[in-house]
Amino acid sequence: FLVTNTGNVTINGLTIVDAQLDLPGATCASTTLAMGASTTCTGVHTITQAEVDAGVVNNTATATGTPASGGTVTSAPD
């Protein structure tokens, strides 16, 4: 996953939310993103026999983090 902070504040505690990832989930090179910064996150999904039989794997994920002002920001699914 390539995650880019397109906002105007630094984001901390970056995580990837993807229900199809094997545990422990995605690991990001950086969990803090300044304005305009990007990082790469990686995760593993083991293909199931049902996915092989269907010939396709459909998947979406979101990136979530916390700005300094508090709260949570979440990307659109992609």
N, C-alpha and C positions, 0 to 999 in steps of 0.2 A: 504494500500500500504506500503510495506517495501522498503525504499530508502536507498541505500548505496553509499557513495562517494568512487568510485574506482580510482579516479584520484590522482594527487600529489599536489593539492592545495586545500585550504578551499573554499567551495561554500557558498554563501550568497543568501538570498532571494528565497529559495527553494519553488517552487510551483508545483502542479500536474495539468497537462493539460489532461482533460478527458471530452469530449463533452457530454457524457451520464450522468454526475453527475447532480443531482438537485442543484439548487442554494442554498447557495452561493459557492458551490464547495467543494474541499477537505481542511481539516485543518490538519496541520502537528504539531507534538509535538515539533519539532525544525525546524527553517528555515535556520539555519547555520550548515553546516556539515564539520568538519575537515577531513583530509585524513583518510580513513578507517572507519569513523563513519557512523552510521545508525540511521534512525528515522522512526517512523510509522506515516503515514498520513491516515486519514479516510474521507470518503465521503458517500453520500447516492444516490442511483439510485432507483427510483420507477419503478417497473416492469410494462410494458404496457400490455394490453390485446393481442396485436399482438405478443409480446414476449411469453406470456403464450400459445397462440395458436400454435406458432412455436415450443415450447418446448425447446428453447435455447435462451441464451443471449450471443452474441459475443461482446467483448469489449477490447479495448486497451487504454493505457494511457502512457504519458511521464512525466518525471520529468525535470524541468528546473530551472536553477540557474545562479548566476553570480560569477565568480572567481574575486579575488582582482585585477587582471590585466585588468578587464573590459570585455566587450562582454557578450555573453550568451552561456551556454552549455546546451545541451538537450540530454537526454538519448534516446536510441533506444526504439521504441514502445514495450510495453510488456503487 
